[in-house]
């Protein structure tokens, strides 16, 4: 597994929660949104297992809705528990990302 894949695996769940928080969305649309942000190597095949796990953990809930282009789609939205988890992720991400950026930029820690 490449370094990029390993790093992405650790943050993909938080990214998905963040996108779902903005608006109710379905799996393929999530894949497209991730690509718009530059995460082109995230496949639909890796998104659906995460969506299933998030749903089992009651962080998101799915609802079947009509689609203008064919069969119904399952749209996901955050639950209150999912919002709390996203806030925790954002705090933890900031506490890691800022120090790492400082180190990579060669800035002093003090």
C-alpha positions as a Python dict, from the first residue, in 0.01 Angstrom:
ca = {
    (1, 'X'): (0, 0, 0),
    (2, 'X'): (142, 339, -99),
    (3, 'X'): (211, 613, 152),
    (4, 'X'): (-66, 824, -4),
    (5, 'X'): (-315, 538, 34),
    (6, 'X'): (-220, 488, 397),
    (7, 'X'): (-257, 858, 478),
    (8, 'X'): (-585, 883, 290),
    (9, 'X'): (-727, 577, 462),
    (10, 'X'): (-685, 754, 795),
    (11, 'X'): (-873, 1069, 696),
    (12, 'X'): (-1126, 954, 437),
    (13, 'X'): (-1400, 889, 692),
    (14, 'X'): (-1372, 1246, 823),
    (15, 'X'): (-1375, 1385, 470),
    (16, 'X'): (-1690, 1189, 388),
    (17, 'X'): (-1863, 1307, 706),
    (18, 'X'): (-1770, 1664, 618),
    (19, 'X'): (-1917, 1639, 269),
    (20, 'X'): (-2237, 1477, 394),
    (21, 'X'): (-2273, 1748, 657),
    (22, 'X'): (-2286, 2014, 383),
    (23, 'X'): (-2569, 1841, 199),
    (24, 'X'): (-2742, 1508, 175),
    (25, 'X'): (-2567, 1305, -94),
    (26, 'X'): (-2535, 958, -247),
    (27, 'X'): (-2230, 736, -299),
    (28, 'X'): (-2138, 818, -658),
    (29, 'X'): (-2187, 1189, -592),
    (30, 'X'): (-1948, 1161, -294),
    (31, 'X'): (-1689, 1011, -524),
    (32, 'X'): (-1729, 1304, -764),
    (33, 'X'): (-1702, 1560, -483),
    (34, 'X'): (-1386, 1399, -347),
    (35, 'X'): (-1237, 1419, -695),
    (36, 'X'): (-1329, 1788, -718),
    (37, 'X'): (-1115, 1842, -408),
    (38, 'X'): (-824, 1658, -572),
    (39, 'X'): (-870, 1312, -422),
    (40, 'X'): (-882, 1146, -764),
    (41, 'X'): (-762, 809, -644),
    (42, 'X'): (-1063, 744, -417),
    (43, 'X'): (-1281, 490, -592),
    (44, 'X'): (-1649, 425, -542),
    (45, 'X'): (-1546, 80, -426),
    (46, 'X'): (-1370, 229, -124),
    (47, 'X'): (-1653, 471, -42),
    (48, 'X'): (-1940, 223, -7),
    (49, 'X'): (-1781, 11, 270),
    (50, 'X'): (-1716, 332, 465),
    (51, 'X'): (-2077, 443, 416),
    (52, 'X'): (-2198, 104, 544),
    (53, 'X'): (-1973, 128, 850),
    (54, 'X'): (-2081, 488, 922),
    (55, 'X'): (-2443, 380, 898),
    (56, 'X'): (-2389, 84, 1132),
    (57, 'X'): (-2221, 320, 1380),
    (58, 'X'): (-2528, 548, 1354),
    (59, 'X'): (-2319, 841, 1229),
    (60, 'X'): (-2521, 872, 909),
    (61, 'X'): (-2861, 755, 795),
    (62, 'X'): (-2972, 669, 446),
    (63, 'X'): (-3298, 743, 270),
    (64, 'X'): (-3406, 617, -71),
    (65, 'X'): (-3512, 902, -302),
    (66, 'X'): (-3624, 921, -661),
    (67, 'X'): (-3357, 996, -916),
    (68, 'X'): (-3415, 1205, -1227),
    (69, 'X'): (-3192, 960, -1418),
    (70, 'X'): (-3309, 610, -1339),
    (71, 'X'): (-3353, 404, -1024),
    (72, 'X'): (-3386, 545, -674),
    (73, 'X'): (-3069, 648, -493),
    (74, 'X'): (-2975, 620, -130),
    (75, 'X'): (-2903, 968, 4),
    (76, 'X'): (-2707, 997, 326),
    (77, 'X'): (-2730, 1262, 595),
    (78, 'X'): (-2551, 1309, 926),
    (79, 'X'): (-2709, 1214, 1254),
    (80, 'X'): (-2644, 1413, 1572),
    (81, 'X'): (-2389, 1149, 1665),
    (82, 'X'): (-2227, 1195, 1324),
    (83, 'X'): (-2200, 1571, 1379),
    (84, 'X'): (-2030, 1510, 1714),
    (85, 'X'): (-1791, 1264, 1551),
    (86, 'X'): (-1713, 1515, 1275),
    (87, 'X'): (-1637, 1784, 1534),
    (88, 'X'): (-1403, 1542, 1713),
    (89, 'X'): (-1234, 1460, 1383),
    (90, 'X'): (-1187, 1829, 1301),
    (91, 'X'): (-1027, 1896, 1640),
    (92, 'X'): (-798, 1594, 1614),
    (93, 'X'): (-705, 1676, 1254),
    (94, 'X'): (-611, 2032, 1349),
    (95, 'X'): (-404, 1911, 1641),
    (96, 'X'): (-205, 1689, 1403),
    (97, 'X'): (-203, 1889, 1079),
    (98, 'X'): (-70, 2217, 1223),
    (99, 'X'): (237, 2070, 1393),
    (100, 'X'): (315, 1851, 1093),
    (101, 'X'): (287, 2149, 856),
    (102, 'X'): (525, 2346, 1081),
    (103, 'X'): (777, 2064, 1076),
    (104, 'X'): (752, 2014, 701),
    (105, 'X'): (787, 2388, 642),
    (106, 'X'): (1095, 2394, 866),
    (107, 'X'): (941, 2630, 1121),
    (108, 'X'): (1050, 2634, 1484),
    (109, 'X'): (831, 2450, 1732),
    (110, 'X'): (870, 2713, 1999),
}
